[in-house]
Amino acid sequence: MFDTALTVNDLLFLARGAGMTLLVTAIAVGLGTLMGIVFGVVRYQVGPWWGAPLTFFLDIFRSIPLLIQLVLANAFVTTVLGFRVSGFTVACGVLSLYTAAYCAEIVRGGIEAVPQTVRRAARSLGMSWGQDMTYIVLPLATRVALPSWIGLALGVMKDTSLVFVVQVVELLKSTQILITRLQEPLFLLLICGLFYFLISFPIARFGGYLEKKWLAND
């Protein structure tokens, strides 16, 4: 017969870890998306030559493993610069830039997918560049970019499992603490995976709902 030492308090401990995972994900995806939109539009407008410095900066965050970024950023901010910041702040900052680096490419690709004939028609109607971007290009680009952005958001949510290196107790770290105490790794990892599923499933379904709604309105 199956028996476990897991208590209600342990489940609440896991739930708090899941809450931290959600909080870090929301901040990172929110800030990263805003920066990614700006970076993506800039990269599209200035072209590959003038945008080379920005591209190089973003490539740093896309090329270096996230675990190394977290460790180096924490050491640089706290040891080299001497700032007293929490691991939570470092985690949110690094993950936001990490998200922005990928989101910029998603945004740039979405903008490039908008036909030039549509943009020329908008400009011929007297729209300014800002109006063209706001009312024509970005809404159309959003439809193209949404599936990739949903995938990015889910990936960032799972990548929060690495922020334990800067002393942030999120869902996976909470699970590891309980595994050390209770010595029930398979059962606890199953519960941890269930928490991740419950977090990610609504996000994926919401993205699918928006896609179907847009297709129905075309």
Residue, then its C-alpha position, 0 to 999 in steps of 0.5 A: m500500500f502506498d504511504t507518504a510522509l507528505t503533509v498539508n504544510d508540505l503542499l503549501f510549501l510547494a504552492r508557495g514555491a509555485g507562486m514564486t515561479l509565477l511571480v518571476t515568470a510574470i515579471a520576466v515575461g512582462l518586462g522582457t516583452l516590452m523590451g523585446i518589442v522596442f528592440g525588435v522594432v529598432r532592429y527592423q528599422v535600422g537594418p542589419w548594419w546599423g543594428a549590429p551593436l544591438t544584435f551583438f548585445l542580444d546575442i550574448f543573452r541568446s548564446i550563453p547558458l542561462l545558468i552561467q548568466l545568473v551566476l555571473a550577474n549575481a557575482f558582478v552586481t554583488t561582488v564587483l559593483g558592491f550593490r546589496v540586491s536580492g537574488f530575486t532582483v538578479a533573477c528577474g533582471v537576467l530573465s527579463l533580458y534573456t526574454a527580451a533577446y528572444c522576443a526581439e527576434i520574434v517581433r522582428g520576424g512578425i513585422e517582416a511577415v507583414p506585406q509591404t503592399v499593406r504598409r505602402a497602402a497605409r502610408s498612401l492614406g496619409m498615415s505617419w510611421g507611428q500610426d502605421m506601426t500602431y494600427i497596421v503593422l504591430p496588430l498584424a505582426t502579433r498574429v504571426a508572433l503569438p505562437s512563438w511568444i507563447g512558446l517563449a513564455l512557457g520556456v521562461m517559466k520552466d527556466t525559472s527552475l535555474v534561479f535557485v543558484v541566486q538563492v530564490v526558492e521557487l517550485l523546483k527548489s522547494t521540491q528538492i528541499l522536500i526530497t532531501r527531508l522526506q526521501e520520496p523523490l519520484f512522488l515529489l517530482l510527480i507533484c512538482g510536474l503536476f504544478y508545472f502543468l497546472i501553470s502552463f496549461p492555461i497559458a497554452r490554451f489561452g494562446g490557442y483560443l486567441e489564434k482560433k478567434w483571430l482565424a474566425n474573424d479573418 
